[in-house]
């Protein structure tokens, strides 16, 4: 049984720019998205957040502020300790200070390329929430895990470990992104039915960890090769509440087409 019930979940679309852009193109991209986010059909209907590289975060946030856009800006990572001797790292307080409102934790590139484990992902998630930010916790299986039939077990482990110790009251500021690792940046994406099945299982895990109401209100994004031409079929699924977009977030036109698809899907629910 799909778990789509009241309350209505406002779709959330994230644009993860990864280690791309330079200053001026970052500014232009943010402005194009930021202006559209203030207009129908997006304004109020879809929550949009962009994740520039750290070096551009402050500039992008300030640019959007000057343009009177309430487009949210987030950080692709954080360090979970208070400010101090952590050469090269960025604290939650610093992200907040320059206008960041959200942090991505557990992105597959940080888990599988940089080597972060569940315990560190959890510390980062808790630090972001303790610092007053919202958090998108990313989970998802590798191709080998999927082929071994471990998809649900991996997602469950990453959700339980990533949210361990998170207070129920803070779950309002948590979004989960289900991103199968084999679909990220590859042009392959999970079928809407496969993604729906994974989202439904993740929601059930959250219901078990917290309460059915918290699970029903939780937004779960799909991520992995989301493009303008496959977004609508994913957003038509009852437990898919938006997308975390990598490659297609670097072109305003493509990213906005995905945001608009989320607005249409929400209007039809
Ligand atoms: P992609 O990246 O859209 O390029 O597959 C998604 C992500 O890494 O969040």
py3Dmol code that shows the C-alpha trace and the ligand (Angstrom):
import py3Dmol

protein = """\
ATOM      1  CA  UNK A   1       0.000   0.000   0.000  1.00  0.00           C
ATOM      2  CA  UNK A   2       1.401   3.414  -0.906  1.00  0.00           C
ATOM      3  CA  UNK A   3       1.866   5.545   2.145  1.00  0.00           C
ATOM      4  CA  UNK A   4       0.791   8.827   0.564  1.00  0.00           C
ATOM      5  CA  UNK A   5      -1.699  10.299   3.004  1.00  0.00           C
ATOM      6  CA  UNK A   6      -2.342  13.656   4.613  1.00  0.00           C
ATOM      7  CA  UNK A   7      -0.442  15.802   5.433  1.00  0.00           C
ATOM      8  CA  UNK A   8       0.332  17.073   1.947  1.00  0.00           C
ATOM      9  CA  UNK A   9       4.060  17.111   1.476  1.00  0.00           C
ATOM     10  CA  UNK A  10       5.481  20.111  -0.340  1.00  0.00           C
ATOM     11  CA  UNK A  11       7.959  18.849  -2.928  1.00  0.00           C
ATOM     12  CA  UNK A  12      11.575  19.774  -2.369  1.00  0.00           C
ATOM     13  CA  UNK A  13      14.075  19.990  -5.215  1.00  0.00           C
ATOM     14  CA  UNK A  14      17.784  20.276  -4.505  1.00  0.00           C
ATOM     15  CA  UNK A  15      20.412  21.330  -7.002  1.00  0.00           C
ATOM     16  CA  UNK A  16      23.735  19.774  -6.032  1.00  0.00           C
ATOM     17  CA  UNK A  17      26.362  21.619  -8.047  1.00  0.00           C
ATOM     18  CA  UNK A  18      29.129  19.386  -6.675  1.00  0.00           C
ATOM     19  CA  UNK A  19      32.636  20.634  -7.551  1.00  0.00           C
ATOM     20  CA  UNK A  20      31.381  22.564 -10.593  1.00  0.00           C
ATOM     21  CA  UNK A  21      30.994  26.200 -11.672  1.00  0.00           C
ATOM     22  CA  UNK A  22      33.198  29.219 -11.202  1.00  0.00           C
ATOM     23  CA  UNK A  23      32.184  32.491  -9.596  1.00  0.00           C
ATOM     24  CA  UNK A  24      30.350  34.307 -12.400  1.00  0.00           C
ATOM     25  CA  UNK A  25      28.526  31.270 -13.814  1.00  0.00           C
ATOM     26  CA  UNK A  26      27.541  30.322 -10.257  1.00  0.00           C
ATOM     27  CA  UNK A  27      26.077  33.789  -9.769  1.00  0.00           C
ATOM     28  CA  UNK A  28      24.174  33.656 -13.076  1.00  0.00           C
ATOM     29  CA  UNK A  29      22.814  30.181 -12.354  1.00  0.00           C
ATOM     30  CA  UNK A  30      21.688  31.178  -8.867  1.00  0.00           C
ATOM     31  CA  UNK A  31      19.982  34.303 -10.167  1.00  0.00           C
ATOM     32  CA  UNK A  32      18.135  32.467 -12.939  1.00  0.00           C
ATOM     33  CA  UNK A  33      16.878  29.837 -10.502  1.00  0.00           C
ATOM     34  CA  UNK A  34      16.314  32.380  -7.729  1.00  0.00           C
ATOM     35  CA  UNK A  35      14.086  34.582  -9.875  1.00  0.00           C
ATOM     36  CA  UNK A  36      11.997  31.665 -11.113  1.00  0.00           C
ATOM     37  CA  UNK A  37      11.608  30.369  -7.570  1.00  0.00           C
ATOM     38  CA  UNK A  38       9.806  33.622  -6.686  1.00  0.00           C
ATOM     39  CA  UNK A  39       7.230  33.244  -9.486  1.00  0.00           C
ATOM     40  CA  UNK A  40       4.348  30.893 -10.152  1.00  0.00           C
ATOM     41  CA  UNK A  41       4.221  27.960 -10.533  1.00  0.00           C
ATOM     42  CA  UNK A  42       7.124  27.456  -8.106  1.00  0.00           C
ATOM     43  CA  UNK A  43       6.645  30.125  -5.466  1.00  0.00           C
ATOM     44  CA  UNK A  44       5.280  28.537  -2.283  1.00  0.00           C
ATOM     45  CA  UNK A  45       4.400  25.318  -4.171  1.00  0.00           C
ATOM     46  CA  UNK A  46       7.894  23.853  -4.387  1.00  0.00           C
ATOM     47  CA  UNK A  47      10.818  24.282  -2.007  1.00  0.00           C
ATOM     48  CA  UNK A  48      13.983  24.777  -4.025  1.00  0.00           C
ATOM     49  CA  UNK A  49      17.493  24.750  -2.593  1.00  0.00           C
ATOM     50  CA  UNK A  50      20.828  25.002  -4.361  1.00  0.00           C
ATOM     51  CA  UNK A  51      24.124  23.638  -3.073  1.00  0.00           C
ATOM     52  CA  UNK A  52      27.056  25.595  -4.511  1.00  0.00           C
ATOM     53  CA  UNK A  53      30.660  24.651  -3.755  1.00  0.00           C
ATOM     54  CA  UNK A  54      31.756  26.060  -0.389  1.00  0.00           C
ATOM     55  CA  UNK A  55      33.904  28.794  -1.914  1.00  0.00           C
ATOM     56  CA  UNK A  56      30.865  30.308  -3.637  1.00  0.00           C
ATOM     57  CA  UNK A  57      28.268  29.736  -0.947  1.00  0.00           C
ATOM     58  CA  UNK A  58      28.514  33.167   0.691  1.00  0.00           C
ATOM     59  CA  UNK A  59      28.535  34.963  -2.639  1.00  0.00           C
ATOM     60  CA  UNK A  60      25.533  33.025  -3.951  1.00  0.00           C
ATOM     61  CA  UNK A  61      23.567  33.620  -0.747  1.00  0.00           C
ATOM     62  CA  UNK A  62      24.331  37.353  -0.833  1.00  0.00           C
ATOM     63  CA  UNK A  63      23.495  37.624  -4.530  1.00  0.00           C
ATOM     64  CA  UNK A  64      20.117  36.007  -3.943  1.00  0.00           C
ATOM     65  CA  UNK A  65      19.471  38.253  -0.970  1.00  0.00           C
ATOM     66  CA  UNK A  66      20.175  41.353  -3.089  1.00  0.00           C
ATOM     67  CA  UNK A  67      17.848  39.993  -5.759  1.00  0.00           C
ATOM     68  CA  UNK A  68      15.105  39.574  -3.108  1.00  0.00           C
ATOM     69  CA  UNK A  69      14.899  35.874  -3.774  1.00  0.00           C
ATOM     70  CA  UNK A  70      14.076  33.475  -0.988  1.00  0.00           C
ATOM     71  CA  UNK A  71      15.693  30.590  -2.856  1.00  0.00           C
ATOM     72  CA  UNK A  72      17.470  28.595  -0.167  1.00  0.00           C
ATOM     73  CA  UNK A  73      21.194  27.938  -0.306  1.00  0.00           C
ATOM     74  CA  UNK A  74      22.783  24.923   1.328  1.00  0.00           C
ATOM     75  CA  UNK A  75      26.174  23.345   1.877  1.00  0.00           C
ATOM     76  CA  UNK A  76      27.322  20.070   0.316  1.00  0.00           C
ATOM     77  CA  UNK A  77      28.995  19.007   3.545  1.00  0.00           C
ATOM     78  CA  UNK A  78      29.930  20.215   7.031  1.00  0.00           C
ATOM     79  CA  UNK A  79      32.247  19.266   9.836  1.00  0.00           C
ATOM     80  CA  UNK A  80      30.389  18.114  12.944  1.00  0.00           C
ATOM     81  CA  UNK A  81      32.548  19.830  15.573  1.00  0.00           C
ATOM     82  CA  UNK A  82      32.245  23.395  16.885  1.00  0.00           C
ATOM     83  CA  UNK A  83      34.667  25.926  15.348  1.00  0.00           C
ATOM     84  CA  UNK A  84      38.254  25.066  16.164  1.00  0.00           C
ATOM     85  CA  UNK A  85      41.397  23.403  14.892  1.00  0.00           C
ATOM     86  CA  UNK A  86      40.100  21.445  11.886  1.00  0.00           C
ATOM     87  CA  UNK A  87      42.228  22.586   8.976  1.00  0.00           C
ATOM     88  CA  UNK A  88      40.319  22.682   5.723  1.00  0.00           C
ATOM     89  CA  UNK A  89      36.916  21.984   7.258  1.00  0.00           C
ATOM     90  CA  UNK A  90      33.801  24.169   7.524  1.00  0.00           C
ATOM     91  CA  UNK A  91      31.576  24.343  10.598  1.00  0.00           C
ATOM     92  CA  UNK A  92      27.807  24.458  10.752  1.00  0.00           C
ATOM     93  CA  UNK A  93      28.047  27.873  12.434  1.00  0.00           C
ATOM     94  CA  UNK A  94      30.078  29.201   9.502  1.00  0.00           C
ATOM     95  CA  UNK A  95      27.577  27.845   6.981  1.00  0.00           C
ATOM     96  CA  UNK A  96      24.754  29.514   8.888  1.00  0.00           C
ATOM     97  CA  UNK A  97      26.728  32.735   9.248  1.00  0.00           C
ATOM     98  CA  UNK A  98      26.958  33.241   5.480  1.00  0.00           C
ATOM     99  CA  UNK A  99      23.309  32.414   4.796  1.00  0.00           C
ATOM    100  CA  UNK A 100      23.329  28.639   4.369  1.00  0.00           C
ATOM    101  CA  UNK A 101      20.133  27.005   5.531  1.00  0.00           C
ATOM    102  CA  UNK A 102      20.638  23.339   4.791  1.00  0.00           C
ATOM    103  CA  UNK A 103      23.392  20.702   4.717  1.00  0.00           C
ATOM    104  CA  UNK A 104      23.692  17.563   2.596  1.00  0.00           C
ATOM    105  CA  UNK A 105      24.900  14.587   4.604  1.00  0.00           C
ATOM    106  CA  UNK A 106      25.826  11.116   3.477  1.00  0.00           C
ATOM    107  CA  UNK A 107      26.033  11.912  -0.219  1.00  0.00           C
ATOM    108  CA  UNK A 108      27.246   8.825  -2.048  1.00  0.00           C
ATOM    109  CA  UNK A 109      30.378  10.592  -3.266  1.00  0.00           C
ATOM    110  CA  UNK A 110      31.295  11.373   0.323  1.00  0.00           C
ATOM    111  CA  UNK A 111      30.500   7.818   1.440  1.00  0.00           C
ATOM    112  CA  UNK A 112      32.117   5.961  -1.452  1.00  0.00           C
ATOM    113  CA  UNK A 113      34.783   8.325  -2.823  1.00  0.00           C
ATOM    114  CA  UNK A 114      35.852  10.174   0.334  1.00  0.00           C
ATOM    115  CA  UNK A 115      35.176   7.221   2.649  1.00  0.00           C
ATOM    116  CA  UNK A 116      32.681   8.548   5.206  1.00  0.00           C
ATOM    117  CA  UNK A 117      30.992   5.913   7.326  1.00  0.00           C
ATOM    118  CA  UNK A 118      27.519   5.842   8.856  1.00  0.00           C
ATOM    119  CA  UNK A 119      28.787   7.106  12.203  1.00  0.00           C
ATOM    120  CA  UNK A 120      30.346  10.232  10.684  1.00  0.00           C
ATOM    121  CA  UNK A 121      27.264  10.836   8.545  1.00  0.00           C
ATOM    122  CA  UNK A 122      25.168  10.694  11.712  1.00  0.00           C
ATOM    123  CA  UNK A 123      27.441  13.130  13.545  1.00  0.00           C
ATOM    124  CA  UNK A 124      27.145  15.565  10.647  1.00  0.00           C
ATOM    125  CA  UNK A 125      23.363  15.177  10.478  1.00  0.00           C
ATOM    126  CA  UNK A 126      23.029  15.844  14.196  1.00  0.00           C
ATOM    127  CA  UNK A 127      25.447  18.772  14.065  1.00  0.00           C
ATOM    128  CA  UNK A 128      23.520  20.419  11.219  1.00  0.00           C
ATOM    129  CA  UNK A 129      20.244  20.051  13.118  1.00  0.00           C
ATOM    130  CA  UNK A 130      21.749  21.182  16.431  1.00  0.00           C
ATOM    131  CA  UNK A 131      23.044  24.263  14.636  1.00  0.00           C
ATOM    132  CA  UNK A 132      19.556  25.173  13.486  1.00  0.00           C
ATOM    133  CA  UNK A 133      19.937  24.116   9.851  1.00  0.00           C
ATOM    134  CA  UNK A 134      17.895  21.633   7.899  1.00  0.00           C
ATOM    135  CA  UNK A 135      19.476  18.497   6.533  1.00  0.00           C
ATOM    136  CA  UNK A 136      19.128  16.248   3.520  1.00  0.00           C
ATOM    137  CA  UNK A 137      20.357  12.793   4.517  1.00  0.00           C
ATOM    138  CA  UNK A 138      21.319  10.796   1.431  1.00  0.00           C
ATOM    139  CA  UNK A 139      21.089   7.015   1.362  1.00  0.00           C
ATOM    140  CA  UNK A 140      21.253   4.405  -1.363  1.00  0.00           C
ATOM    141  CA  UNK A 141      22.689   1.093  -2.464  1.00  0.00           C
ATOM    142  CA  UNK A 142      25.554   0.327  -4.842  1.00  0.00           C
ATOM    143  CA  UNK A 143      25.009  -1.775  -7.961  1.00  0.00           C
ATOM    144  CA  UNK A 144      26.607  -4.808  -6.296  1.00  0.00           C
ATOM    145  CA  UNK A 145      24.302  -4.408  -3.299  1.00  0.00           C
ATOM    146  CA  UNK A 146      21.248  -4.111  -5.568  1.00  0.00           C
ATOM    147  CA  UNK A 147      22.256  -7.190  -7.529  1.00  0.00           C
ATOM    148  CA  UNK A 148      22.741  -9.079  -4.267  1.00  0.00           C
ATOM    149  CA  UNK A 149      19.173  -8.174  -3.235  1.00  0.00           C
ATOM    150  CA  UNK A 150      20.395  -5.912  -0.433  1.00  0.00           C
ATOM    151  CA  UNK A 151      18.715  -2.643  -1.463  1.00  0.00           C
ATOM    152  CA  UNK A 152      16.215  -2.483   1.384  1.00  0.00           C
ATOM    153  CA  UNK A 153      18.728  -3.670   3.981  1.00  0.00           C
ATOM    154  CA  UNK A 154      21.293  -1.039   2.948  1.00  0.00           C
ATOM    155  CA  UNK A 155      18.730   1.748   2.937  1.00  0.00           C
ATOM    156  CA  UNK A 156      17.392   0.672   6.299  1.00  0.00           C
ATOM    157  CA  UNK A 157      20.878   0.535   7.812  1.00  0.00           C
ATOM    158  CA  UNK A 158      21.809   3.965   6.446  1.00  0.00           C
ATOM    159  CA  UNK A 159      18.524   5.549   7.577  1.00  0.00           C
ATOM    160  CA  UNK A 160      18.694   4.053  11.073  1.00  0.00           C
ATOM    161  CA  UNK A 161      22.363   4.898  11.515  1.00  0.00           C
ATOM    162  CA  UNK A 162      22.078   8.352   9.956  1.00  0.00           C
ATOM    163  CA  UNK A 163      19.150   9.354  12.156  1.00  0.00           C
ATOM    164  CA  UNK A 164      20.340   7.702  15.373  1.00  0.00           C
ATOM    165  CA  UNK A 165      19.868  10.114  18.250  1.00  0.00           C
ATOM    166  CA  UNK A 166      17.958  12.683  16.180  1.00  0.00           C
ATOM    167  CA  UNK A 167      15.125  14.152  18.244  1.00  0.00           C
ATOM    168  CA  UNK A 168      11.602  13.617  16.935  1.00  0.00           C
ATOM    169  CA  UNK A 169      11.045  17.384  17.070  1.00  0.00           C
ATOM    170  CA  UNK A 170      13.950  17.901  14.661  1.00  0.00           C
ATOM    171  CA  UNK A 171      12.548  15.552  12.029  1.00  0.00           C
ATOM    172  CA  UNK A 172      10.601  18.505  10.570  1.00  0.00           C
ATOM    173  CA  UNK A 173      13.983  19.756   9.334  1.00  0.00           C
ATOM    174  CA  UNK A 174      15.064  16.455   7.836  1.00  0.00           C
ATOM    175  CA  UNK A 175      14.598  15.332   4.242  1.00  0.00           C
ATOM    176  CA  UNK A 176      15.857  11.943   3.059  1.00  0.00           C
ATOM    177  CA  UNK A 177      17.241  11.573  -0.443  1.00  0.00           C
ATOM    178  CA  UNK A 178      17.142   8.058  -1.849  1.00  0.00           C
ATOM    179  CA  UNK A 179      19.947   7.959  -4.388  1.00  0.00           C
ATOM    180  CA  UNK A 180      20.935   4.564  -5.774  1.00  0.00           C
ATOM    181  CA  UNK A 181      24.686   4.890  -6.265  1.00  0.00           C
ATOM    182  CA  UNK A 182      24.566   3.204  -9.688  1.00  0.00           C
ATOM    183  CA  UNK A 183      22.169   5.897 -10.924  1.00  0.00           C
ATOM    184  CA  UNK A 184      24.234   8.932  -9.934  1.00  0.00           C
ATOM    185  CA  UNK A 185      25.850  10.689 -12.852  1.00  0.00           C
ATOM    186  CA  UNK A 186      25.446   7.607 -15.038  1.00  0.00           C
ATOM    187  CA  UNK A 187      22.355   8.460 -17.071  1.00  0.00           C
ATOM    188  CA  UNK A 188      20.685   5.326 -15.637  1.00  0.00           C
ATOM    189  CA  UNK A 189      17.887   5.913 -13.227  1.00  0.00           C
ATOM    190  CA  UNK A 190      15.721   3.672 -11.105  1.00  0.00           C
ATOM    191  CA  UNK A 191      12.345   2.995 -12.665  1.00  0.00           C
ATOM    192  CA  UNK A 192       9.554   4.962 -11.005  1.00  0.00           C
ATOM    193  CA  UNK A 193       8.197   1.693  -9.582  1.00  0.00           C
ATOM    194  CA  UNK A 194      11.570   0.651  -8.135  1.00  0.00           C
ATOM    195  CA  UNK A 195      12.112   4.120  -6.668  1.00  0.00           C
ATOM    196  CA  UNK A 196       8.583   4.119  -5.216  1.00  0.00           C
ATOM    197  CA  UNK A 197       9.192   0.744  -3.580  1.00  0.00           C
ATOM    198  CA  UNK A 198      12.419   1.966  -1.975  1.00  0.00           C
ATOM    199  CA  UNK A 199      10.775   5.192  -0.766  1.00  0.00           C
ATOM    200  CA  UNK A 200       7.892   3.282   0.752  1.00  0.00           C
ATOM    201  CA  UNK A 201      10.298   1.040   2.653  1.00  0.00           C
ATOM    202  CA  UNK A 202      12.306   4.026   3.874  1.00  0.00           C
ATOM    203  CA  UNK A 203       9.117   5.683   5.109  1.00  0.00           C
ATOM    204  CA  UNK A 204       8.207   2.517   6.976  1.00  0.00           C
ATOM    205  CA  UNK A 205      11.625   2.503   8.651  1.00  0.00           C
ATOM    206  CA  UNK A 206      11.122   6.106   9.771  1.00  0.00           C
ATOM    207  CA  UNK A 207       7.642   5.235  11.078  1.00  0.00           C
ATOM    208  CA  UNK A 208       9.217   2.462  13.134  1.00  0.00           C
ATOM    209  CA  UNK A 209      12.016   4.701  14.438  1.00  0.00           C
ATOM    210  CA  UNK A 210       9.787   7.674  15.213  1.00  0.00           C
ATOM    211  CA  UNK A 211       6.013   7.757  14.660  1.00  0.00           C
ATOM    212  CA  UNK A 212       3.671   7.125  11.715  1.00  0.00           C
ATOM    213  CA  UNK A 213       2.831  10.861  11.664  1.00  0.00           C
ATOM    214  CA  UNK A 214       6.493  11.865  11.428  1.00  0.00           C
ATOM    215  CA  UNK A 215       6.970   9.356   8.617  1.00  0.00           C
ATOM    216  CA  UNK A 216       3.886  10.596   6.789  1.00  0.00           C
ATOM    217  CA  UNK A 217       5.145  14.183   6.949  1.00  0.00           C
ATOM    218  CA  UNK A 218       8.737  13.320   5.940  1.00  0.00           C
ATOM    219  CA  UNK A 219       9.753  14.308   2.450  1.00  0.00           C
ATOM    220  CA  UNK A 220      11.766  11.687   0.566  1.00  0.00           C
ATOM    221  CA  UNK A 221      13.518  12.820  -2.599  1.00  0.00           C
ATOM    222  CA  UNK A 222      14.731  10.598  -5.382  1.00  0.00           C
ATOM    223  CA  UNK A 223      18.177  11.300  -6.818  1.00  0.00           C
ATOM    224  CA  UNK A 224      20.234   9.816  -9.608  1.00  0.00           C
ATOM    225  CA  UNK A 225      20.154  11.043 -13.214  1.00  0.00           C
ATOM    226  CA  UNK A 226      16.936  13.023 -12.785  1.00  0.00           C
ATOM    227  CA  UNK A 227      16.360  14.984 -15.994  1.00  0.00           C
ATOM    228  CA  UNK A 228      13.513  17.044 -17.437  1.00  0.00           C
ATOM    229  CA  UNK A 229      12.319  14.044 -19.438  1.00  0.00           C
ATOM    230  CA  UNK A 230      12.070  11.558 -16.561  1.00  0.00           C
ATOM    231  CA  UNK A 231      11.094  13.854 -13.681  1.00  0.00           C
ATOM    232  CA  UNK A 232       7.319  13.786 -14.188  1.00  0.00           C
ATOM    233  CA  UNK A 233       7.071   9.985 -14.104  1.00  0.00           C
ATOM    234  CA  UNK A 234       9.067   9.883 -10.862  1.00  0.00           C
ATOM    235  CA  UNK A 235       7.034  12.677  -9.242  1.00  0.00           C
ATOM    236  CA  UNK A 236       3.787  10.887 -10.127  1.00  0.00           C
ATOM    237  CA  UNK A 237       4.719   8.234  -7.541  1.00  0.00           C
ATOM    238  CA  UNK A 238       2.966   8.679  -4.206  1.00  0.00           C
ATOM    239  CA  UNK A 239       6.052   8.465  -1.973  1.00  0.00           C
ATOM    240  CA  UNK A 240       8.401  10.543  -4.138  1.00  0.00           C
ATOM    241  CA  UNK A 241       8.425  14.100  -2.840  1.00  0.00           C
ATOM    242  CA  UNK A 242      10.958  15.770  -5.098  1.00  0.00           C
ATOM    243  CA  UNK A 243      14.478  15.209  -6.328  1.00  0.00           C
ATOM    244  CA  UNK A 244      18.116  15.807  -5.577  1.00  0.00           C
ATOM    245  CA  UNK A 245      19.585  16.787  -8.919  1.00  0.00           C
ATOM    246  CA  UNK A 246      23.255  16.806  -9.874  1.00  0.00           C
ATOM    247  CA  UNK A 247      24.176  17.195 -13.544  1.00  0.00           C
ATOM    248  CA  UNK A 248      20.870  18.700 -14.633  1.00  0.00           C
ATOM    249  CA  UNK A 249      21.056  21.348 -11.889  1.00  0.00           C
ATOM    250  CA  UNK A 250      23.926  23.070 -13.694  1.00  0.00           C
ATOM    251  CA  UNK A 251      21.664  24.337 -16.482  1.00  0.00           C
ATOM    252  CA  UNK A 252      18.951  26.672 -15.213  1.00  0.00           C
ATOM    253  CA  UNK A 253      16.560  25.656 -17.970  1.00  0.00           C
ATOM    254  CA  UNK A 254      16.838  21.939 -17.173  1.00  0.00           C
ATOM    255  CA  UNK A 255      16.750  22.434 -13.425  1.00  0.00           C
ATOM    256  CA  UNK A 256      13.683  24.667 -13.653  1.00  0.00           C
ATOM    257  CA  UNK A 257      11.932  22.178 -15.922  1.00  0.00           C
ATOM    258  CA  UNK A 258      12.408  19.598 -13.144  1.00  0.00           C
ATOM    259  CA  UNK A 259      11.132  22.064 -10.518  1.00  0.00           C
ATOM    260  CA  UNK A 260       8.102  22.815 -12.697  1.00  0.00           C
ATOM    261  CA  UNK A 261       7.389  19.094 -13.086  1.00  0.00           C
ATOM    262  CA  UNK A 262       7.298  18.876  -9.285  1.00  0.00           C
ATOM    263  CA  UNK A 263       4.865  21.795  -9.149  1.00  0.00           C
ATOM    264  CA  UNK A 264       2.554  20.105 -11.686  1.00  0.00           C
ATOM    265  CA  UNK A 265       2.682  16.817  -9.800  1.00  0.00           C
ATOM    266  CA  UNK A 266       1.877  18.584  -6.517  1.00  0.00           C
ATOM    267  CA  UNK A 267      -1.054  20.396  -8.106  1.00  0.00           C
ATOM    268  CA  UNK A 268      -2.499  17.069  -9.221  1.00  0.00           C
ATOM    269  CA  UNK A 269      -2.307  15.412  -5.825  1.00  0.00           C
TER     270      UNK A 269
END
"""
ligand_1 = """\
9
LIG
P 23.054 13.285 -10.921
O 23.536 13.485 -9.405
O 21.712 13.966 -11.057
O 24.116 13.922 -11.765
O 22.945 11.826 -11.146
C 22.642 13.356 -8.338
C 23.343 13.579 -7.034
O 24.517 13.244 -6.917
O 22.751 14.097 -6.069
"""
view = py3Dmol.view(width=600, height=400)
view.addModel(protein, "pdb")
view.setStyle({"model": 0}, {"cartoon": {"style": "trace"}})
view.addModel(ligand_1, "xyz")
view.setStyle({"model": 1}, {"stick": {}})
view.zoomTo()
view.show()
